[in-house]
C-alpha cells in the first residue's frame, strides 16, 4: 500500500467522521421536534485493494444514513392511537349526555316526575278546586316540556356529531393525498442505485401523516421495497404506492336525522373502521345518543300510554259535549288492533256515560271492544260489521262519526247533554287519544291534551261519575310506583332509574376504557422514545467519539504529509 493509498484511507475516515458528526448535529437540532425519528450512520469497511500477495483495506466508508425505527412498534402505536381517540370520543359523548340528563340537578326528570304526581295528589285535598286541577295540568306540561327539551338537546348533539362525520371525509382525503405524494417523492429519492439512505425528512413527514390518519380511522401499513407504503382500511386499500382512493359522504335517514356514512368512492363500499375518531363518532351518534333517544322515546311512550289508560277510565267535574280523537287509523275497515294505531288496544270494553245538565239524569252504556279474532273484530267504521262509530252512534244523546282524516268524532246531540267515559279495559280510549291526559307518541312531541289545557275542570279525578269522587285521582297519584304489566311489572320510577342508571354505568365504563387506552399508548410511546427518540447525553457521547476519530484521522494525514516531505527531499 502506497502513501497515496494511505492518504485515500485517511480521507475516507475524515469524510465518514464528518458525516457522522453532521448526523449527530441533525439529531441534536431536532431533539424536541415532534415526530422526528433519530438518524443513524451505518459505517462499513471500505473495499480492499491488492498489493502483491496482500489485500489491504482502504479504511471506512458510509453505507447509508437511516432512521432508527421499529416498524412493528410503529404499527402497534398507530393502533393504540386509534383506540385511544375512539375511546376519548365516546367518553366525551357520555360526558355531554350526563350533562344534559343532569340527574343530580334541580331540573332533572325525576324531580319533574315527583312534582307532577305530588300535584295530582293535591287534588285529593281540594277536589272541587279547578285551580288545583289546573296546577296538576301545568306540572304535567312542565314534565312534558322537560322531556321535550332533553330529547331536543340529545338530537342537537347527535346532529353535531353527524356534521363532524361529514367534515371528516375531507380530512381523510387530505391525508390520503399527502401520503400518496410523499410515497412518490420517497420512491424517487430512494429508488435505484442513487442512494441507499432513507429519505429521512420525507419519511418523518409520512410517519406523522400516517399517525394523523390513524387518529381518524384504524389503518394497516405495509412498506414496499421501493420505500412506498400500502395503507389499508379493513380489507380495502386507501393508498397503494402512487395510487390513492378517496372517500365520499353518503346520506341516509335514521330516527329523524339525515345521517352521514363515509364510503370509498371507487367501490361505494362503506368505510367501517374498528377504531379511530370516525368509529367513536359513529358509535356516539348511533349508539350513545341514538340509543338514549330510543330509551327516552320508550319511556315517554310508556308514560303516555299507561298513564292515559288509567286516566281515561275517569271523569272530571264536567263532561264533554264534543270530542275528537288525537290519533287516526290507517285503515278504518281493519280491526282496531291492526289499523295502524301507535298504541295497540286489546280485547275488552269501556263505558260511556251521558248526563242531562238540567235533570241530572245519568245513562251508562257498555261498549264491547271485540278483538279476540274469533269472528268479526271491531273496526273504526266498516259498513255492515261491528264498528266503534256505529256502537257509539247508537247511544241516545250523542252522535259519532269518522272524520275525513280517519279520526273518531263524538258530539252531544244537544247543549243539555254531556258525556264521559269510564271502565276502559281495552285501552282503546288511550290508543285513540280520547279522554287522555298526555298527547304525542315520542319524547319530542309529548305534551298535555289540548282539551284539558283549555278546561282543567275536565281532569279525570273521579271514577264513579262526573264530579262524584276522587278515586281515579288516588290511582293516578300513585302511578309512579304502580306495577306496569307491559314492563314485567316494573314501575315508572324503576324504568326511569334504569334509563339513567344505564347512562351512568356506560359513562363510567367509557372513562375506564379511555384511561386504559391512554396508559397503553403512553407505554408504547415510551418504548418508541427509547428506540427512535433523541437522547442528548447519548448524542454527546457519540459526538466525542467521532470527534476523537476525526482528530486522529487529521493527525494521521499530518504524519503522511511529513513522510511525503521526506520522500521529496531524498
MARVODO-669414 format. One record per residue (C-alpha): residue in one letter; x, y, z. Coordinates in pm, whole numbers, plus 50000, padded with zeros to 5 digits. Layout:
- resn	x	y	z
- a	X	Y	Z
...
This chain:
- resn	x	y	z
- x	50000	50000	50000
- x	50149	50335	49892
- x	50139	50667	50070
- x	49870	50769	49821
- x	49655	50478	49937
- x	49714	50582	50295
- x	49603	50935	50213
- x	49291	50796	50045
- x	49219	50585	50353
- x	49267	50890	50578
- x	49038	51092	50351
- x	48770	50821	50378
- x	48800	50833	50755
- x	48770	51214	50762
- x	48462	51206	50539
- x	48297	50928	50741
- x	48355	51105	51071
- x	48243	51438	50924
- x	47915	51281	50803
- x	47868	51112	51139
- x	47917	51446	51319
- x	47669	51609	51080
- x	47407	51341	51156
- x	47468	51387	51529
- x	47414	51760	51481
- x	47089	51688	51296
- x	46971	51471	51586
- x	47061	51733	51845
- x	46889	52007	51644
- x	46566	51802	51630
- x	46575	51667	51983
- x	46244	51844	52059
- x	46087	51822	51713
- x	45755	51632	51726
- x	45757	51319	51510
- x	46132	51328	51448
- x	46300	50985	51421
- x	46663	50962	51528
- x	46906	50917	51240
- x	47199	50681	51241
- x	47511	50646	51028
- x	47588	50298	50900
- x	47966	50254	50867
- x	48134	49964	50689
- x	48492	49873	50592
- x	48588	50022	50259
- x	48676	49791	49967
- x	49019	49628	49974
- x	49296	49657	49719
- x	49562	49401	49627
- x	49926	49483	49691
- x	50138	49193	49588
- x	50016	48896	49785
- x	49840	49118	50032
- x	49483	49250	50044
- x	49493	49590	50208
- x	49190	49778	50335
- x	49104	50134	50235
- x	48963	50233	50572
- x	48595	50309	50625
- x	48302	50422	50418
- x	47949	50540	50493
- x	47695	50289	50367
- x	47384	50489	50448
- x	47211	50733	50676
- x	46897	50562	50807
- x	46625	50614	51063
- x	46641	50421	51389
- x	46287	50290	51380
- x	46093	49977	51482
- x	45822	49932	51217
- x	45633	49675	51424
- x	45627	49914	51720
- x	45505	50193	51493
- x	45218	49972	51373
- x	45120	49893	51733
- x	45144	50262	51823
- x	44913	50363	51538
- x	44664	50103	51656
- x	44682	50235	52013
- x	44629	50592	51886
- x	44315	50478	51701
- x	44187	50300	52012
- x	44260	50599	52235
- x	44089	50854	52008
- x	43788	50623	51968
- x	43759	50579	52345
- x	43804	50951	52416
- x	43541	51044	52157
- x	43287	50817	52325
- x	43399	50935	52669
- x	43329	51296	52567
- x	42992	51192	52424
- x	42890	51032	52753
- x	43009	51341	52943
- x	42778	51552	52725
- x	42494	51306	52777
- x	42539	51309	53154
- x	42539	51687	53139
- x	42204	51713	52961
- x	42042	51442	53172
- x	42152	51635	53483
- x	42025	51368	53719
- x	42158	51544	54030
- x	42032	51892	53934
- x	41706	52067	54020
- x	41580	52034	53662
- x	41622	51659	53616
- x	41328	51446	53509
- x	41299	51265	53841
- x	41226	51599	54009
- x	40966	51684	53744
- x	40804	51342	53783
- x	40787	51372	54162
- x	40646	51725	54141
- x	40382	51624	53885
- x	40249	51329	54083
- x	40254	51537	54402
- x	40032	51794	54228
- x	39791	51514	54128
- x	39778	51401	54492
- x	39691	51758	54595
- x	39358	51720	54408
- x	39255	51472	54678
- x	39271	51751	54935
- x	39069	52002	54730
- x	38859	51802	54480
- x	38626	52093	54395
- x	38910	52339	54319
- x	38966	52398	53950
- x	39288	52589	54027
- x	39436	52280	54195
- x	39346	52073	53890
- x	39497	52344	53672
- x	39819	52322	53877
- x	39834	51947	53802
- x	39787	52023	53432
- x	40063	52286	53444
- x	40301	52049	53625
- x	40221	51787	53363
- x	40306	52043	53096
- x	40636	52120	53273
- x	40718	51748	53280
- x	40649	51705	52909
- x	40844	52021	52828
- x	41146	51888	53017
- x	41122	51558	52829
- x	41091	51753	52501
- x	41392	51965	52590
- x	41600	51661	52683
- x	41513	51495	52351
- x	41590	51816	52159
- x	41930	51858	52326
- x	42021	51496	52259
- x	41908	51537	51897
- x	42113	51857	51858
- x	42428	51688	51987
- x	42359	51390	51761
- x	42329	51630	51466
- x	42659	51794	51565
- x	42829	51454	51574
- x	42686	51386	51229
- x	42831	51715	51100
- x	43173	51615	51232
- x	43147	51287	51040
- x	43070	51482	50722
- x	43372	51710	50778
- x	43595	51409	50846
- x	43566	51287	50487
- x	43764	51592	50376
- x	44029	51535	50643
- x	44070	51171	50538
- x	44106	51267	50171
- x	44361	51537	50256
- x	44580	51291	50450
- x	44544	51026	50180
- x	44665	51280	49923
- x	44958	51383	50144
- x	45072	51023	50197
- x	45033	50947	49826
- x	45253	51245	49733
- x	45515	51153	49993
- x	45514	50794	49864
- x	45606	50918	49519
- x	45879	51153	49643
- x	46030	50889	49874
- x	46033	50629	49596
- x	46203	50872	49358
- x	46460	50966	49621
- x	46545	50616	49743
- x	46500	50405	49429
- x	46776	50261	49211
- x	47147	50294	49279
- x	47131	50664	49352
- x	47120	50621	49728
- x	47099	50351	49991
- x	46998	50603	50258
- x	46649	50676	50383
- x	46478	50993	50267
- x	46468	51081	50634
- x	46289	51415	50623
- x	46022	51285	50386
- x	45982	50968	50592
- x	45931	51177	50906
- x	45654	51369	50732
- x	45490	51050	50608
- x	45512	50886	50951
- x	45337	51188	51103
- x	45070	51184	50830
- x	45011	50811	50894
- x	44966	50877	51265
- x	44726	51163	51188
- x	44527	50930	50963
- x	44524	50662	51234
- x	44360	50914	51466
- x	44066	50927	51224
- x	44045	50558	51124
- x	44242	50250	51218
- x	44478	50155	50935
- x	44724	49881	50846
- x	45052	49985	50681
- x	45289	49771	50474
- x	45617	49916	50349
- x	45729	49819	49999
- x	46088	49759	49878
- x	46086	50089	49688
- x	46017	50282	50010
- x	45648	50349	49946
- x	45374	50217	50174
- x	45040	50046	50116
- x	44769	50169	50353
- x	44466	49951	50421
- x	44140	50021	50600
- x	43996	49681	50674
- x	44035	49478	50355
- x	44027	49780	50122
- x	44338	49973	50030
- x	44335	50351	50051
- x	44687	50406	49915
- x	44899	50174	49702
- x	45227	50341	49614
- x	45128	50637	49399
- x	44763	50532	49368
- x	44509	50676	49612
- x	44137	50609	49660
- x	43931	50893	49803
- x	43627	50864	50025
- x	43290	51037	49997
- x	42988	51110	50217
- x	42670	50907	50163
- x	42350	51025	50333
- x	42073	50810	50475
- x	41784	50860	50717
- x	41785	50730	51074
- x	41548	50821	51356
- x	41450	51153	51206
- x	41804	51261	51116
- x	41976	51268	50778
- x	42281	51067	50883
- x	42613	51052	50702
- x	42828	50750	50634
- x	43167	50752	50464
- x	43218	50525	50163
- x	43508	50452	49932
- x	43433	50648	49618
- x	43576	50384	49382
- x	43373	50089	49516
- x	43092	50257	49713
- x	43185	50022	49998
- x	43121	50169	50343
- x	43429	50263	50542
- x	43367	50069	50861
- x	43669	50125	51089
- x	43705	49933	51411
- x	43854	50230	51594
- x	43964	50588	51543
- x	43768	50910	51574
- x	43529	50807	51295
- x	43434	50490	51484
- x	43391	50695	51801
- x	43169	50948	51625
- x	42958	50678	51460
- x	42908	50494	51789
- x	42841	50818	51975
- x	42583	50927	51719
- x	42409	50593	51669
- x	42464	50403	51994
- x	42520	50661	52267
- x	42277	50936	52167
- x	42068	50729	51927
- x	42030	50460	52190
- x	41948	50717	52458
- x	41680	50872	52238
- x	41533	50526	52180
- x	41524	50469	52557
- x	41375	50813	52616
- x	41109	50752	52349
- x	41025	50417	52506
- x	40999	50582	52848
- x	40778	50861	52709
- x	40555	50612	52528
- x	40518	50401	52842
- x	40435	50709	53047
- x	40184	50829	52786
- x	40000	50505	52712
- x	40000	50350	53059
- x	39907	50673	53238
- x	39642	50751	52977
- x	39492	50403	53010
- x	39440	50468	53380
- x	39339	50832	53333
- x	39084	50760	53056
- x	38878	50548	53299
- x	38788	50859	53499
- x	38564	51163	53473
- x	38615	51528	53553
- x	38397	51791	53721
- x	38235	51848	53382
- x	38172	51617	53086
- x	38233	51666	52715
- x	37996	51797	52451
- x	38232	51743	52157
- x	38547	51534	52139
- x	38772	51423	51854
- x	39038	51156	51887
- x	39401	51262	51872
- x	39511	50970	51657
- x	39382	50849	51322
- x	39375	50495	51190
- x	39548	50395	50868
- x	39256	50182	50756
- x	38909	50228	50909
- x	38795	49884	50792
- x	39068	49684	50963
- x	39034	49559	51322
- x	39135	49830	51567
- x	39441	49637	51684
- x	39562	49614	51322
- x	39454	49957	51198
- x	39794	50126	51236
- x	39748	50290	51575
- x	40074	50368	51756
- x	39934	50225	52077
- x	39760	49889	52038
- x	39425	49817	52206
- x	39322	49471	52328
- x	39002	49278	52371
- x	38789	49443	52643
- x	38523	49705	52699
- x	38456	50059	52822
- x	38160	50263	52938
- x	38005	50581	52801
- x	37803	50792	53045
- x	37561	51061	52934
- x	37412	51314	53174
- x	37145	51576	53145
- x	37266	51904	53289
- x	36908	52012	53362
- x	36769	51699	53526
- x	37090	51526	53632
- x	36966	51203	53474
- x	37255	50965	53400
- x	37265	50685	53145
- x	37559	50441	53119
- x	37624	50220	52816
- x	37879	49939	52789
- x	38076	49925	52465
- x	38231	49586	52391
- x	38561	49612	52207
- x	38576	49271	52043
- x	38933	49199	51935
- x	38955	48828	52017
- x	38989	48721	51649
- x	38706	48473	51687
- x	38476	48647	51442
- x	38430	48995	51307
- x	38657	49209	51524
- x	38564	49569	51588
- x	38681	49825	51334
- x	38659	50202	51347
- x	38399	50237	51072
- x	38344	49935	50846
- x	37997	49912	50695
- x	37782	49613	50786
- x	38020	49493	51059
- x	38086	49575	51424
- x	38240	49921	51436
- x	38318	50168	51710
- x	38146	50451	51523
- x	37821	50251	51498
- x	37833	50141	51863
- x	37878	50497	51987
- x	37629	50646	51742
- x	37363	50410	51875
- x	37378	50571	52221
- x	37092	50813	52290
- x	37208	51172	52327
- x	37534	51154	52130
- x	37638	51110	51767
- x	37960	50954	51640
- x	38129	50971	51300
- x	38463	50932	51130
- x	38633	51249	51006
- x	38792	51290	50666
- x	39134	51215	50817
- x	39006	50890	50977
- x	38970	51016	51333
- x	38676	50943	51564
- x	38446	51236	51641
- x	38179	51229	51915
- x	37924	51510	51960
- x	37639	51564	52208
- x	37302	51594	52037
- x	37201	51897	52244
- x	37352	52156	52475
- x	37184	51985	52770
- x	37378	51660	52725
- x	37735	51598	52835
- x	37920	51270	52811
- x	38214	51098	52979
- x	38396	50766	52974
- x	38489	50502	53229
- x	38594	50146	53300
- x	38812	50102	52992
- x	38979	49760	53000
- x	39068	49754	52631
- x	39296	50057	52614
- x	39107	50183	52308
- x	39048	50529	52458
- x	39421	50575	52524
- x	39507	50425	52183
- x	39278	50670	52001
- x	39358	50965	52226
- x	39010	51012	52376
- x	38977	51147	52731
- x	39355	51136	52779
- x	39598	51348	52979
- x	39915	51315	52769
- x	39938	51358	52393
- x	40205	51254	52146
- x	40391	50935	52064
- x	40757	51020	52134
- x	40978	51223	52363
- x	40996	51501	52104
- x	40620	51557	52065
- x	40499	51459	52412
- x	40253	51714	52553
- x	39933	51763	52751
- x	39600	51712	52579
- x	39474	52049	52448
- x	39120	51977	52570
- x	39249	51951	52925
- x	39478	52254	52891
- x	39177	52461	52777
- x	38948	52332	53054
- x	39125	52186	53363
- x	38784	52106	53517
- x	38780	51802	53291
- x	39074	51648	53481
- x	38950	51290	53531
- x	38978	51256	53908
- x	38653	51064	53956
- x	38578	50702	53873
- x	38212	50692	53992
- x	38070	50950	53757
- x	38105	51314	53653
- x	38228	51504	53960
- x	38128	51225	54200
- x	38453	51127	54378
- x	38836	51127	54357
- x	38901	50754	54338
- x	39070	50779	53998
- x	39297	51057	54127
- x	39413	50823	54406
- x	39530	50573	54144
- x	39683	50845	53927
- x	39880	50994	54219
- x	40027	50650	54292
- x	40110	50576	53928
- x	40483	50648	53972
- x	40508	50333	54184
- x	40236	50140	54001
- x	40349	49800	53859
- x	40312	49810	53480
- x	40224	49468	53335
- x	40362	49550	52989
- x	40700	49623	53153
- x	40718	49299	53354
- x	40555	49478	53647
- x	40836	49733	53670
- x	40721	50075	53792
- x	40770	50402	53608
- x	41022	50506	53876
- x	41218	50185	53815
- x	41209	50240	53438
- x	41347	50590	53481
- x	41618	50468	53718
- x	41713	50201	53465
- x	41744	50459	53189
- x	41960	50699	53388
- x	42149	50415	53553
- x	42239	50267	53216
- x	42374	50607	53108
- x	42580	50646	53426
- x	42716	50293	53406
- x	42809	50325	53038
- x	42977	50660	53110
- x	43186	50501	53385
- x	43288	50217	53155
- x	43382	50463	52878
- x	43604	50657	53119
- x	43777	50338	53232
- x	43831	50229	52870
- x	43968	50572	52776
- x	44203	50572	53076
- x	44330	50227	52979
- x	44382	50335	52618
- x	44576	50643	52728
- x	44802	50440	52956
- x	44871	50181	52686
- x	44955	50447	52430
- x	45193	50620	52671
- x	45363	50285	52733
- x	45421	50236	52361
- x	45539	50596	52322
- x	45793	50531	52594
- x	45917	50228	52402
- x	45935	50435	52084
- x	46127	50709	52262
- x	46381	50453	52380
- x	46423	50326	52023
- x	46372	50629	51800
- x	46399	50927	52031
- x	46699	51156	52068
- x	46894	51139	52393
- x	47121	51442	52423
- x	47351	51251	52660
- x	47392	50965	52413
- x	47447	51206	52125
- x	47713	51388	52328
- x	47897	51059	52384
- x	47879	50974	52014
- x	47993	51325	51923
- x	48305	51294	52141
- x	48380	50952	51991
- x	48358	51072	51631
- x	48538	51396	51721
- x	48835	51197	51855
- x	48830	50975	51546
- x	48826	51285	51324
- x	49121	51434	51516
- x	49316	51107	51488
- x	49247	51093	51114
- x	49365	51451	51077
- x	49682	51373	51271
- x	49735	51066	51053
- x	49717	51289	50746
- x	49967	51529	50905
- x	50205	51238	50961
- x	50165	51126	50600
- x	50237	51482	50489
- x	50569	51471	50679
- x	50657	51140	50511
- x	50582	51294	50169
- x	50821	51573	50261
- x	51095	51319	50341
- x	51040	51145	50005
- x	51051	51470	49815
- x	51376	51574	49983
- x	51555	51245	49914
